Every structure is written in C-alpha cells, then in structure tokens.
Amino acid sequence: MSVDRSYSPYEVIRMYHDRGMMKWGAFATGELTEAQNTFEKEKKEDKIIQALPHHLVLHLLNQSFSNQVQIKIQYQAKDKLTEVYGFVSEFINNQVRVKSTDKIYLISIEQIVNIS
C-alpha cells in the first residue's frame, strides 16, 4: 500500500517510502523481552510456597485419619516438591503413612508443606 504524496512541493516528501511495521521492531522486541523477564520473575516467586504451621499439619492429618477423608499432601523431598493423594492410615513416630491407590508412602511430618 502506498501513500500518495504528490501534493507536496518537496521532492524528499514525495519520494519518502515508509518501511511500515519494520520501524517498530526495536520497540516491540524491547517490550517483549521486558514482559518475558517479568513473567519469569513472577514464575520464580510463585514457586516459593509458605509451609503450613506444624500444629495445623497435625490437625489436618488427624482429621483425615479420623474421618477417612482423602487428602493431597505436598511435601519437600530432596530438592523437589512432591504431591501425594491418599488416605492417612497411621502415625509412626514423627512420620505419617499415606495409602494411595497404587502405593503406600511414609512421609516425615516435618517435610510436609501443604495439605488440601
């Protein structure tokens, strides 16, 4: 698409060729980079999960055990956060045994981050 500039008495204006969207490329690239950096920063902040207080973890585990309600436990195993769905079957010292559909887990109560 071309713009008719024949009205102008100046040759420079009549001969000017607009590069279209190319001229905005540098601005778009900068904004995109900034948006990606912001997204990555927020993503890292989302990974930081506040652990439930110890007394609340014990209370929720006890409620699940008493009522035989299935729960989701998130616990810190080595360097990764692991999720387990199952029923609390028994307490052993400072650990809880959780029966899942395919496996039985023995989880230290100190490692539990979240219960839902």
N, C-alpha and C positions, 0 to 999 in steps of 0.2 A: 504494500500500500504506500502510495506516495502522496505527499502534500504539495499542492500547487502553490508555489511561491513566486509566480510570475508578476505579482502585484508590486514587488519590491524594486526600487530603482538600483539597489546594490547587488552586484553580481555574487558576492560572497553569500548573501542570504538566499539568492535563487539557486545556487549550486550546493547548498548545505544538504547533506544526506544524514538523516537521523539513524543511529545504529539500533534503535528500538530498545528491547529489553536488555541488550548486552551492556548498556551503560549502568544498569542497576545490579549487575552480577556481583560486584565487590561488596555492595551493601547487603545483598541477600546472603552472601557467604558469611559475612561477619555476624549477621543476626542469627543465622543457622548455627554457627559454631557456639555463640553465646547461649542459645537455647539448649543445645546438646550438653554443654558444660553444666548448666543449671539443672537439667534433668538428671545427669549422672550424680551431681552433688546431693540432690533430694533423694535419689535412689539409695545412696550410701547411708543417708540419715535414717531412711525407713528401716534398714536392717537392724538398727540398734533397738532392741526390744527390752523394755523395763521388766525385770523379773518380778513375779508376784511375791509379796511378803511370805515368809516361811509359815506363819500361822494360818494364812489364807490357803496356801497349798495344802497343808494338813487337813484343814476343814473341808476343802473340796474333795480331796481324796477319800476322806471319811464318809462324806455324803454319798459319793459314788459307790463306795463299798457297801454302805448300809442299805441303799435303795436299789442297788444293782443297775445303775444307770451307766450307759456307755459314755465315755468322755474322750476328748482329744487332748493328749499331753504333748507339749513341746518341751524338749529337753536338749541341753548342750552336751553333745557327745564329741569329744576331741575338739575340732575347730569348726564343726558344722552343727546347725540346728536341725534336729530330727523330730518328726511327728509320729505319734502312735495313736491309733484309735482302738479302744477296747474297754474291758471291764476290770476294775480293781478286784483282785482275788484274795490277796493277803499282804500284810505288812511284815517285813522281816528286818529286824534291827532298824537301820536308817534307810531302808530300801522298800520299794513297793513292787509287787508282782502284778503285771497287767496282762490279761489274756486277750489277744487279738484273734481275728478269725483264722489266721494262718500261723501264729507264733505266740510264744509266751516271752514277755520282756521282764527283766529285773532291772529297775531304774532306781538310781540313787535319788533320794528326795532333794538333796542339795543341788542336783543338776537340773531340776525341773524349773522351767522359765515361765510357762503359761499353761493354764488348764481351761478348756471350754467344753 
